[in-house]
């Protein structure tokens, strides 16, 4: 199984690039974030024509998450059905080829003194509870998407540039650690101990070309899936060219 995740930063703006990327990489399961589409506008037909079933959760504003699958898409759920859903359409789940797949878009947080930072921590706490309530870590489970957290200092271009900022704070990293302690593993780190490999670069100031990025797009998998993982790549080429997303896809191959 080939599984990928990609924050496309508006599917409306990026649809041709997404279709081209699918044709090149042919993922069995593709999780999308920041579709910025309402459910009624999501291009179900275009993905059906390519052989993908889809589940989407969006209201047309700044969020929106989706799962595309060509290995089955069963028992889809949208949101938490809790107060944390007030923070936007940020999670969709479905069973694809026997794997319980979650596509997530974690709140950004903005700054450590902003109310959105408190929302972010609350949302991550609800995600941990949701997994505890709905999944078994002994089974095949994957949670992937834009976490807006760099797991450690290897995952930012210059740790000193992020002092006192979100995405690297200890509370955020501890919240991510709760998910790992539940029974998930960061698949990229399983295969790559080195730092300096990123999945997001700001559009401004030539950050992509200067290598000023962060690794905030993650694939977290249960131990059974992690043992089957054969490799993980971040497709930097998708960040190049005309009208790219500011994120690059993360691709995992499972035996």
Secondary structure by P-SEA (a helix, b strand, c coil): ccccccccccccccaaaaaaaaaaccccbbbbccccccccccaaaaaaaacccccccccccccccbbbbcccccccccccccccccccccbbbbbccccbbbbbbcccccccccaaaaaaaaaaaaaaaaaaaccccccbbbbbcccccccccccccccccccccccccaaaaaaaaaaaaaccccccccccccccccccccccccccccccccccbbbbbcaaaaaaccccccccccccccccccbbbbbbbcc
